[in-house]
């Protein structure tokens, strides 16, 4: 598993940067980094950020 930040705000920044620069969507990012999409979305929902497919980022 790829090491990702544990702090939710750092995680948000990290994931949005990866989505912007390297991945076409959240499914591809999770697959390539071996992340559990549901757990990732739940963690970011905890700080009221949700994935927007059109923008390809958490907003």
C-alpha positions as CSV (number, residue, x, y, z in Angstrom):
1,X,0.0,0.0,0.0
2,X,1.2,3.5,-0.9
3,X,1.9,5.7,2.2
4,X,-0.6,8.6,2.3
5,X,-0.9,11.4,4.9
6,X,-3.0,10.5,7.9
7,X,-4.0,14.1,8.7
8,X,-7.3,14.7,6.8
9,X,-6.3,18.2,5.5
10,X,-2.9,17.0,4.3
11,X,-4.7,14.0,2.8
12,X,-7.1,16.3,0.9
13,X,-4.2,18.3,-0.5
14,X,-2.3,15.2,-1.5
15,X,-5.2,13.4,-3.1
16,X,-6.4,16.5,-5.1
17,X,-2.8,17.0,-6.3
18,X,-2.5,13.4,-7.5
19,X,-5.9,13.6,-9.2
20,X,-5.0,16.9,-10.9
21,X,-1.6,15.8,-12.1
22,X,-1.7,12.0,-12.6
23,X,-5.1,10.3,-12.6
24,X,-8.2,10.6,-14.8
25,X,-10.5,9.8,-11.9
26,X,-10.7,8.5,-8.3
27,X,-11.1,4.9,-9.4
28,X,-7.8,5.0,-11.3
29,X,-6.0,6.7,-8.4
30,X,-7.3,4.2,-5.8
31,X,-6.4,1.3,-8.1
32,X,-2.9,2.5,-8.8
33,X,-2.1,3.5,-5.2
34,X,-3.9,0.4,-3.7
35,X,-6.3,2.5,-1.7
36,X,-9.7,1.6,-0.5
37,X,-12.0,4.1,-2.1
38,X,-14.8,3.8,0.5
39,X,-12.4,4.5,3.4
40,X,-10.8,7.4,1.6
41,X,-14.1,9.0,0.8
42,X,-15.3,8.4,4.4
43,X,-12.2,10.1,5.8
44,X,-12.6,13.1,3.6
45,X,-16.3,13.3,4.2
46,X,-15.4,13.7,7.9
47,X,-14.0,17.1,7.0
48,X,-17.0,17.7,4.6
49,X,-15.2,17.2,1.3
50,X,-16.8,15.0,-1.3
51,X,-15.5,13.7,-4.7
52,X,-16.8,15.6,-7.7
53,X,-16.5,13.5,-10.8
54,X,-16.8,16.4,-13.2
55,X,-14.1,18.4,-11.5
56,X,-12.1,15.3,-10.6
57,X,-11.3,16.5,-7.2
58,X,-12.7,16.7,-3.7
59,X,-14.6,19.8,-3.0
